Amino acid sequence: MKTLIVYFSYDGNSAVVAEELKKATDADVLELKTEDEKVRTGFAKYAWGGKQVLTHARPKLKPYTVTIEDYDRIIIGGPVWAGSPAPALQSFIAQTRISGKMLGLFICHGGGKGKAMDKFKALLPGNIIAAEIDFINPARLDREAVAKQIAEWVGTL
């Protein structure tokens, strides 16, 4: 089964998960990048991100060359922003119209995921959600612990 990992990472947490997933699955990887590369920190980061979620913003993504139809299984993940999947993930899903695929979904958060996973799944009708998982600040954890959690999860896909 040909697998693709698609992720967006703002603070590096989702990148850690994607790197470990790549090791565990030998999948192809697509890192989503937005055209707006301004780095925001502190309160400005939360205000900006929250505004994007509340206004249903769909940031423009940098071009990529992956063809979704080439893959049987797609693992998609990224951060939780204001209880929702990050707007960059929502942009990707809206423009690719993924359908008929086996999916694995992951989210990264600092302890408050809200209904992000339910919202994530709702964006992807017509697919089989084979497995889902969430990580609390994986970039701050021991890599071996993250790798073990991922290895167990990949076994459920």
C-alpha positions as CSV (number, residue, x, y, z in Angstrom):
1,M,0.0,0.0,0.0
2,K,1.5,3.3,-1.1
3,T,1.4,5.8,1.8
4,L,1.8,9.6,1.9
5,I,2.2,11.7,5.1
6,V,0.9,15.2,4.8
7,Y,1.5,17.7,7.6
8,F,1.7,21.3,8.6
9,S,3.9,22.4,11.5
10,Y,4.1,25.8,13.0
11,D,6.1,25.2,16.2
12,G,7.8,21.9,15.2
13,N,5.6,19.5,17.0
14,S,3.9,18.1,13.9
15,A,7.3,17.9,12.2
16,V,8.5,15.6,15.0
17,V,5.5,13.3,14.5
18,A,5.9,13.3,10.7
19,E,9.7,12.5,11.0
20,E,8.9,9.5,13.2
21,L,6.0,8.4,11.0
22,K,8.3,8.4,8.0
23,K,10.8,6.1,9.9
24,A,7.9,3.8,10.9
25,T,6.2,3.6,7.5
26,D,8.8,4.5,4.8
27,A,6.1,6.8,3.3
28,D,6.5,9.8,1.1
29,V,6.2,13.1,2.9
30,L,4.6,16.4,2.0
31,E,5.2,19.3,4.3
32,L,2.6,22.0,3.7
33,K,3.9,25.6,3.7
34,T,1.9,28.7,3.6
35,E,2.8,31.7,1.5
36,D,2.7,33.8,4.7
37,E,6.0,32.9,6.4
38,K,5.9,35.6,9.0
39,V,6.8,34.1,12.4
40,R,4.5,35.1,15.2
41,T,5.3,34.5,18.8
42,G,3.6,35.0,22.2
43,F,0.2,36.6,22.3
44,A,0.4,37.7,18.6
45,K,0.6,34.0,17.5
46,Y,-2.5,33.1,19.4
47,A,-4.5,36.2,18.4
48,W,-3.5,35.7,14.7
49,G,-4.2,31.9,14.7
50,G,-7.5,32.3,16.6
51,K,-8.6,35.0,14.2
52,Q,-7.8,32.7,11.2
53,V,-10.0,29.9,12.8
54,L,-12.9,32.2,13.7
55,T,-13.0,33.8,10.2
56,H,-12.6,30.4,8.5
57,A,-9.5,31.7,6.7
58,R,-7.9,29.4,4.1
59,P,-4.3,30.5,3.8
60,K,-2.7,30.1,0.4
61,L,-0.3,27.2,0.3
62,K,3.0,27.2,-1.5
63,P,2.9,24.9,-4.6
64,Y,3.6,21.2,-4.2
65,T,4.1,18.4,-6.7
66,V,2.4,15.5,-5.0
67,T,-0.5,13.8,-6.8
68,I,-3.0,12.4,-4.2
69,E,-4.4,9.9,-6.6
70,D,-1.1,8.1,-6.5
71,Y,-1.6,7.0,-2.9
72,D,-3.8,4.4,-1.3
73,R,-3.3,5.5,2.3
74,I,-2.8,9.1,3.5
75,I,-1.7,10.2,7.0
76,I,-2.6,13.8,7.6
77,G,-1.8,15.9,10.6
78,G,-0.9,19.1,12.2
79,P,-1.6,21.4,15.1
80,V,-4.8,22.3,16.8
81,W,-5.6,26.0,16.6
82,A,-8.6,27.3,18.7
83,G,-10.1,23.8,18.9
84,S,-9.8,23.2,15.2
85,P,-7.3,21.7,12.7
86,A,-4.9,24.4,11.6
87,P,-6.2,26.5,8.7
88,A,-3.4,25.3,6.4
89,L,-4.6,21.8,6.8
90,Q,-8.1,22.9,5.9
91,S,-6.8,24.7,2.8
92,F,-5.1,21.5,1.7
93,I,-8.2,19.4,2.2
94,A,-10.4,21.9,0.4
95,Q,-8.2,22.1,-2.6
96,T,-7.4,18.4,-3.0
97,R,-10.8,17.0,-2.4
98,I,-9.6,13.7,-1.0
99,S,-12.1,10.9,-1.5
100,G,-12.1,7.1,-1.3
101,K,-8.8,6.9,0.6
102,M,-7.8,5.1,3.8
103,L,-6.7,7.8,6.2
104,G,-4.8,8.1,9.4
105,L,-5.2,11.4,11.3
106,F,-3.0,13.0,13.9
107,I,-3.2,16.3,15.8
108,C,-0.7,18.0,18.1
109,H,-1.7,20.3,20.9
110,G,-0.6,21.7,24.2
111,G,-3.3,20.0,26.2
112,G,-6.5,21.5,24.8
113,K,-7.6,19.7,21.7
114,G,-11.3,20.5,22.1
115,K,-13.3,19.0,19.2
116,A,-10.5,19.3,16.7
117,M,-10.4,15.6,15.8
118,D,-14.2,15.6,15.2
119,K,-13.9,18.7,13.0
120,F,-10.9,17.1,11.2
121,K,-12.9,14.0,10.4
122,A,-15.9,16.1,9.2
123,L,-13.7,17.7,6.6
124,L,-12.9,14.3,5.0
125,P,-16.2,12.6,4.1
126,G,-16.1,9.7,1.7
127,N,-12.9,8.3,3.2
128,I,-12.2,5.5,5.7
129,I,-10.6,6.9,8.9
130,A,-8.5,3.9,9.8
131,A,-6.9,5.4,12.9
132,E,-6.5,8.7,14.8
133,I,-4.2,9.9,17.5
134,D,-3.3,13.0,19.3
135,F,0.0,14.1,20.8
136,I,0.6,16.6,23.6
137,N,3.7,18.7,22.8
138,P,5.7,15.9,21.1
139,A,8.7,18.1,20.4
140,R,9.2,18.4,24.2
141,L,9.0,14.6,24.8
142,D,11.7,12.0,24.6
143,R,12.0,10.9,20.9
144,E,12.0,7.3,21.9
145,A,8.7,7.7,23.7
146,V,7.2,9.4,20.6
147,A,8.6,6.7,18.3
148,K,7.1,4.0,20.5
149,Q,3.7,5.6,20.5
150,I,3.8,6.1,16.7
151,A,5.0,2.5,16.1
152,E,2.0,1.2,18.1
153,W,-0.4,3.5,16.3
154,V,0.9,2.7,12.8
155,G,0.1,-1.0,13.6
156,T,-3.6,0.0,13.7
157,L,-3.6,1.6,10.3
